């Protein structure tokens, strides 16, 4: 979910002074030149040339240091560049010269919010609303600050007031939708994002938030369609391509998932999660060498991801590279010891290499970590059976069946163990149970 955002409020325009016939003509000419620089700064700011705008505003102030509009505009430009301390200083200077300016108070609140001074930002917005009670921008900013102070209900009321005052206020709708998303109120979030998109179909942040809300609400195909629109509108957004690829993978659209994840990595190479998702997609396509290569790239960036190491181990198993598989499982367990799936995979790998003792130990650790895991008991039974310990193997299979009564293979292996224990009637019953669950499991001849 995109973070809550306050968008830039009003830049302060200034008109050229007239030329009345009195003795201070030189001061008026100087101020008129300052106004020209200020207005050039406004033009550059509108074109997103922040550095150019700052230069123009400073030239205006070099001519007229007591020019409140230029000070406020310089503050906004500095805040947009991330120079929050300087921005606050300039807003305060402007307010000393022009104390009852609601727009500058709101902009001061924005800069204080960016500094993380939420209580001071709250006071600034409240003062702005005292000066201008019907300012939708001030209510929007107030909502952002209230949310940051964990006052969600008050923030909702502030956003709703902003929208009531300005029914086409897309930023406030987006922020309210993001707040609802933070409360997992997906229906209201989706409704608010849809309302904003009806007004501004190309609003990228809104559509990205809308797609994420659809995803979290379980509407996966709708979320995929929304992310497709996001990347169509902004094809250079690596995060959106990653989100699209992740969803496509979950929906089993593997070819499209691979293409989306590759695009994300092309735009932003150092993304371990994208590498891991791409690896999983290759793995599901049975492209194991490609999967291994992607896991290795991701692990070079994030070597402590236990699940990636576990998946890498499974890819090595598919390639019959058992030593590397065991090494990957051991690394995963070193990072996350309480990882029963990795213990089971390690046990199975060691059993294939002939390390029966190591295999049994791994399965018992898996059971200790997750006592209700039927697969752990089933695999322990296999290890014990390999050691010709048929009675404890049978007990392990029985426990697997107790935990998962429809476990056909456990019934079958229990039957084989019971045959070795000469319990022929019980073995026959287990063969019947296995065949009923899986007709392909027939007693050996």
Secondary structure, 3 states (H helix, E strand, C coil): CCCCCCCCCCCCCCCCCCCCCCCCHHHHHHHHHHHHHHHHHHHHHHCCCHHHHHHHHHHHHHHCCCCHHHHHHHHHHHHHHCCHHHHHHHHHHHHHHCCCCHHHHHHHHHHHHHCCCHHHHHHHHHHHHHHCCCCHHHHHHHHHHHHHCCCHHHHHHHHHHHHHHCCCCHHHHHHHHHHHHHCCCHHHHHHHHHHHHHHCCCCHHHHHHHHHHHHHCCCHHHHHHHHHHHHHHCCCCHHHHHHHHHHHHHCCCHHHHHHHHHHHHHHCCCCHHHHHHHHHHHHHCCCHHHHHHHHHHHHHHCCCCHHHHHHHHHHHHHCCCHHHHHHHHHHHHHHCCCCHHHHHHHHHHHHHHCCHHHHHHHHHHHHHHCCCCHHHHHHHHHHHHHCCCHHHHHHHHHHHHHHCCCCHHHHHHHHHHHHHCCCHHHHHHHHHHHHHHCCCCCCCC
